[in-house]
Amino acid sequence: MNIRPTIEQLPNIRAGVFLLHANRPVLIDTGMRGQGRRLISALHQRGLRLEDLAVIVLTHWHIDHTGGLRVLGRYTHAPVACHEADVPYITGAIKPVKPRAGTEAGRFGRWLLTKLFQPHPIDVVLHDGEEVPEINGLYVVSTPGHTPGHVCYYYEPLQALFAGDALVNRNDKLGFAPESFSVDSVQARQSIEKLRRLSIAQCYFGHGMPILEQAHDRIEQFVTSAHAEKAEQSIN
């Protein structure tokens, strides 16, 4: 029986968490610590048995994207996957890189990382360009800068991009994640170039509402505008 793939954003979770119904169910990111039970409830409400979850894939190690891992691990045996460069941060082998504290957002981020971050084992190590194991058509797109191992996921059957924090969509306006939360904001901007080569119909964000039509055009316009703005700043 052929099942038509669908994407659902789970409600009332800080930072975007998505359930992709591909050939097998996939959870993309896990929200903030303290929201694990809410996440489990949302999955149950959608008729998903936790034992049927094929894999949990992470866009990056930040706590608002990995915070539900520990609770989920108690109820599902789904392997957890992320890019190789973020593995040591998630497992605790390397202490979390604290955001720059020169802004209110940076100070808040430092507090979150110090008080709330919990390491978790990684079962599957991902690399740029490869297909997520056992999930037909879901590809890893390495977009470092926000974190060393930040990735987007591209689901080819629906031409859907899960952008994580590579881009944000605030008030229907595309932008980059705050520089105070990125380890290398220049690299983060450069990474977006890779997205221009993809045929993206839909784009789902860690922060902001999804774009459900002609997402590639919106991304192209944003990148072109960002380049023009940078060029103007260099002249001035």
Helices and strands as residue ranges (DSSP letters): E 6-9, E 18-21, E 25-28, H 36-45, G 50-52, E 55-57, H 63-66, H 69-75, E 80-83, G 84-86, H 87-91, H 104-116, E 124-126, E 138-142, E 151-155, G 156-158, E 160-162, E 168-170, E 173-175, G 179-181, H 185-191, G 192-197, E 202-204, H 215-235
